[in-house]
Amino acid sequence: MKQRNRGHHISQQFDAELEDVRNSVLAMGGLVEQQIIQAITALVEGDIKLAEMVIDNDMKVNSAEVAIDEECTHIIARRQPAASDLRLIIAVIKTITDLERIGDQAERIARMGQRLAEKERPKNQYGELRHIGELVAKMVHDTLDAFARMDAEAALEVARQDLVIDQEYDGVMRQALTFMMEDPRSITRMLDVMWTARAIERIGDHSKNICEYVIYLVKGKDVRHTGIGELAKEVKG
């Protein structure tokens, strides 16, 4: 009886450790989501102080990645997880890597915001970047929601949004090239706009990666480097 109780106790403790790790990922994700929103706001409003805050807070994102990674390492060493528990730990490790890279892109957007704040501002106040930025921020939010609920179908729908982000990105790039051809004086500013748009587009890519990890976690199949059609087959199959 004592042995059975001890096993039950260890199981409960292990479940609690896994839940703590999941919660830590969501907390890190919340910080990253905030970084994106503030970076885009700093950019379109020319708010240098807010941009500086985003740059400074990138260290918090980095620290969160290190802390969660260490906890996952300890869990593997102590618990030797198997099957779905091991998939969760693997998915967490991969997810926090992409979240950290999203944080890096948010920092890059903030730095571009500082540069653009010092240049002549267009009449639309970078409305095209605000639009794609809002789309990406929502994608990150929905990605975290799919992770929290371990919902493969929701992850698939979010992954589809990356196609929309890519289309918007292509539109921004074409517009920037047109401006540069029409007015060579705008080249320096438009290059900054293009680098900013690229950073935003990369956030969409990293969000799609996390969606793939959710599908892997739920379905037990590695769906990286596959198209949306293949993703759909794995989720629906």
C-alpha positions as CSV (number, residue, x, y, z in Angstrom):
1,M,0.0,0.0,0.0
2,K,2.8,2.4,0.9
3,Q,4.5,1.7,-2.4
4,R,1.3,2.4,-4.4
5,N,0.7,5.6,-2.5
6,R,4.3,6.7,-3.1
7,G,3.8,6.0,-6.9
8,H,0.6,8.0,-6.9
9,H,2.3,10.8,-5.1
10,I,5.2,10.9,-7.6
11,S,2.7,10.9,-10.5
12,Q,0.9,13.9,-9.0
13,Q,4.1,15.7,-8.4
14,F,5.3,15.0,-12.0
15,D,1.9,16.2,-13.4
16,A,2.4,19.4,-11.3
17,E,5.9,19.9,-12.7
18,L,4.6,19.5,-16.3
19,E,1.8,22.0,-15.6
20,D,4.2,24.5,-14.2
21,V,6.3,24.2,-17.3
22,R,3.3,24.8,-19.6
23,N,2.3,27.8,-17.5
24,S,5.8,29.2,-17.7
25,V,5.7,28.9,-21.5
26,L,2.4,30.8,-21.6
27,A,3.8,33.5,-19.3
28,M,6.8,33.9,-21.6
29,G,4.4,34.0,-24.6
30,G,2.4,36.7,-22.9
31,L,5.5,38.8,-22.5
32,V,6.5,38.2,-26.1
33,E,3.0,39.2,-27.3
34,Q,3.3,42.4,-25.3
35,Q,6.7,43.1,-26.8
36,I,5.2,42.8,-30.3
37,I,2.3,45.2,-29.6
38,Q,4.5,47.8,-27.9
39,A,7.1,47.6,-30.7
40,I,4.5,48.2,-33.4
41,T,2.9,51.0,-31.3
42,A,6.4,52.6,-30.9
43,L,7.0,52.4,-34.6
44,V,3.7,53.9,-35.8
45,E,3.6,56.6,-33.1
46,G,7.3,57.5,-33.3
47,D,7.6,56.8,-29.6
48,I,11.3,56.4,-28.9
49,K,10.9,55.8,-25.1
50,L,8.5,53.0,-25.7
51,A,10.9,51.5,-28.3
52,E,13.6,51.7,-25.7
53,M,11.4,49.8,-23.2
54,V,10.9,47.0,-25.7
55,I,14.6,46.8,-26.3
56,D,15.4,46.6,-22.6
57,N,12.7,44.0,-21.9
58,D,14.2,41.6,-24.4
59,M,16.5,40.5,-21.6
60,K,13.4,39.2,-19.8
61,V,12.4,37.1,-22.8
62,N,15.9,35.7,-22.9
63,S,15.9,34.9,-19.2
64,A,12.6,33.2,-19.5
65,E,13.9,30.9,-22.2
66,V,16.9,29.9,-20.2
67,A,14.9,29.2,-17.0
68,I,12.3,27.1,-18.9
69,D,15.0,25.2,-20.8
70,E,16.8,24.4,-17.5
71,E,13.6,23.2,-15.9
72,C,12.9,20.9,-18.9
73,T,16.5,19.5,-18.6
74,H,15.9,18.8,-14.9
75,I,12.6,17.0,-15.6
76,I,14.2,14.8,-18.3
77,A,17.0,13.9,-15.8
78,R,14.7,13.3,-12.9
79,R,11.6,11.8,-14.5
80,Q,12.9,10.2,-17.7
81,P,9.5,11.0,-19.4
82,A,8.1,8.8,-22.1
83,A,5.4,8.9,-24.8
84,S,3.1,12.0,-24.5
85,D,5.1,13.5,-21.6
86,L,8.3,13.4,-23.5
87,R,6.5,15.0,-26.5
88,L,5.4,17.8,-24.3
89,I,8.9,18.5,-23.1
90,I,10.3,18.4,-26.6
91,A,7.5,20.7,-27.8
92,V,8.1,23.1,-25.0
93,I,11.9,23.3,-25.7
94,K,11.2,24.0,-29.4
95,T,8.4,26.5,-28.6
96,I,10.5,28.6,-26.3
97,T,13.2,28.8,-28.9
98,D,10.7,30.3,-31.4
99,L,9.3,32.6,-28.7
100,E,12.8,33.9,-28.0
101,R,13.3,34.5,-31.7
102,I,10.0,36.3,-31.9
103,G,11.2,38.5,-29.1
104,D,14.4,39.2,-31.1
105,Q,12.2,40.3,-34.0
106,A,10.1,42.6,-31.7
107,E,13.4,44.2,-30.5
108,R,14.4,44.7,-34.1
109,I,11.1,46.4,-34.9
110,A,11.6,48.7,-31.9
111,R,15.1,49.6,-33.1
112,M,13.7,50.3,-36.6
113,G,11.0,52.4,-34.9
114,Q,13.7,54.5,-33.3
115,R,15.4,55.0,-36.7
116,L,12.2,55.9,-38.4
117,A,11.2,58.3,-35.7
118,E,14.1,60.5,-36.7
119,K,13.1,60.6,-40.3
120,E,10.2,62.4,-42.1
121,R,7.0,60.5,-41.4
122,P,4.5,59.6,-44.2
123,K,0.9,60.8,-44.1
124,N,-0.4,57.4,-43.3
125,Q,1.9,57.1,-40.3
126,Y,3.1,53.7,-41.5
127,G,-0.4,52.3,-41.7
128,E,0.7,49.4,-43.8
129,L,3.2,48.3,-41.1
130,R,0.5,48.8,-38.4
131,H,-1.9,46.5,-40.3
132,I,0.5,43.6,-40.8
133,G,1.8,44.1,-37.3
134,E,-1.7,43.8,-35.9
135,L,-2.3,40.6,-37.9
136,V,0.9,39.1,-36.6
137,A,0.1,40.0,-33.0
138,K,-3.2,38.3,-33.3
139,M,-1.5,35.2,-34.9
140,V,0.8,35.0,-31.9
141,H,-2.1,35.3,-29.5
142,D,-4.0,32.6,-31.3
143,T,-0.9,30.4,-31.4
144,L,-0.6,30.6,-27.6
145,D,-4.2,29.9,-27.2
146,A,-3.9,26.7,-29.3
147,F,-0.9,25.7,-27.2
148,A,-2.7,26.3,-24.0
149,R,-5.7,24.1,-25.1
150,M,-3.5,21.6,-26.9
151,D,-5.8,22.1,-29.8
152,A,-4.4,20.7,-33.1
153,E,-7.3,22.0,-35.2
154,A,-7.0,25.5,-33.8
155,A,-3.2,25.3,-34.5
156,L,-3.9,24.3,-38.1
157,E,-6.2,27.3,-38.6
158,V,-3.6,29.7,-37.1
159,A,-0.9,28.2,-39.4
160,R,-3.1,29.1,-42.3
161,Q,-2.8,32.7,-41.3
162,D,0.8,32.7,-42.2
163,L,-0.2,32.7,-45.9
164,V,-2.1,36.0,-45.3
165,I,0.9,37.5,-43.5
166,D,3.2,36.5,-46.5
167,Q,0.7,38.2,-48.9
168,E,0.7,41.4,-46.8
169,Y,4.4,41.3,-46.6
170,D,4.8,41.1,-50.4
171,G,2.4,44.1,-50.7
172,V,4.5,46.2,-48.4
173,M,7.7,45.3,-50.3
174,R,6.2,46.2,-53.6
175,Q,4.9,49.5,-52.3
176,A,8.3,50.3,-50.8
177,L,10.1,49.6,-54.1
178,T,7.6,51.8,-55.9
179,F,8.3,54.7,-53.5
180,M,12.0,54.3,-54.0
181,M,11.7,54.4,-57.8
182,E,9.5,57.4,-57.7
183,D,11.5,59.3,-55.2
184,P,15.2,58.3,-54.7
185,R,15.2,60.6,-51.6
186,S,13.0,58.0,-49.8
187,I,15.4,55.1,-50.3
188,T,17.0,55.2,-46.8
189,R,13.6,55.4,-45.1
190,M,12.0,52.7,-47.3
191,L,14.9,50.4,-46.6
192,D,14.1,50.7,-42.9
193,V,10.4,50.0,-43.7
194,M,11.4,46.9,-45.6
195,W,13.6,45.6,-42.8
196,T,10.8,46.2,-40.4
197,A,8.3,44.4,-42.6
198,R,10.7,41.5,-42.8
199,A,10.9,41.3,-39.1
200,I,7.1,41.2,-38.8
201,E,6.9,38.5,-41.5
202,R,9.4,36.4,-39.6
203,I,7.2,36.5,-36.5
204,G,4.5,34.9,-38.5
205,D,7.0,32.1,-39.6
206,H,7.9,31.4,-35.9
207,S,4.3,31.4,-34.9
208,K,3.6,28.8,-37.6
209,N,6.5,26.7,-36.2
210,I,4.9,26.7,-32.8
211,C,1.6,25.6,-34.4
212,E,3.4,22.7,-35.9
213,Y,4.8,21.7,-32.5
214,V,1.2,21.7,-31.1
215,I,0.2,19.4,-33.9
216,Y,3.2,17.2,-33.1
217,L,2.3,17.1,-29.4
218,V,-1.3,16.2,-30.0
219,K,-0.9,13.9,-33.0
220,G,2.6,12.5,-32.3
221,K,3.7,13.2,-35.9
222,D,6.5,15.5,-37.0
223,V,4.9,17.9,-39.5
224,R,7.8,20.4,-39.9
225,H,8.7,21.4,-43.5
226,T,5.3,20.4,-44.8
227,G,2.7,22.5,-46.6
228,I,-0.7,23.5,-45.3
229,G,-2.3,20.6,-47.2
230,E,-0.2,18.0,-45.5
231,L,-0.8,19.7,-42.1
232,A,-4.5,19.4,-42.7
233,K,-4.2,15.7,-43.6
234,E,-2.4,15.0,-40.3
235,V,-4.8,16.9,-38.2
236,K,-8.0,15.7,-39.9
237,G,-6.7,12.1,-40.4
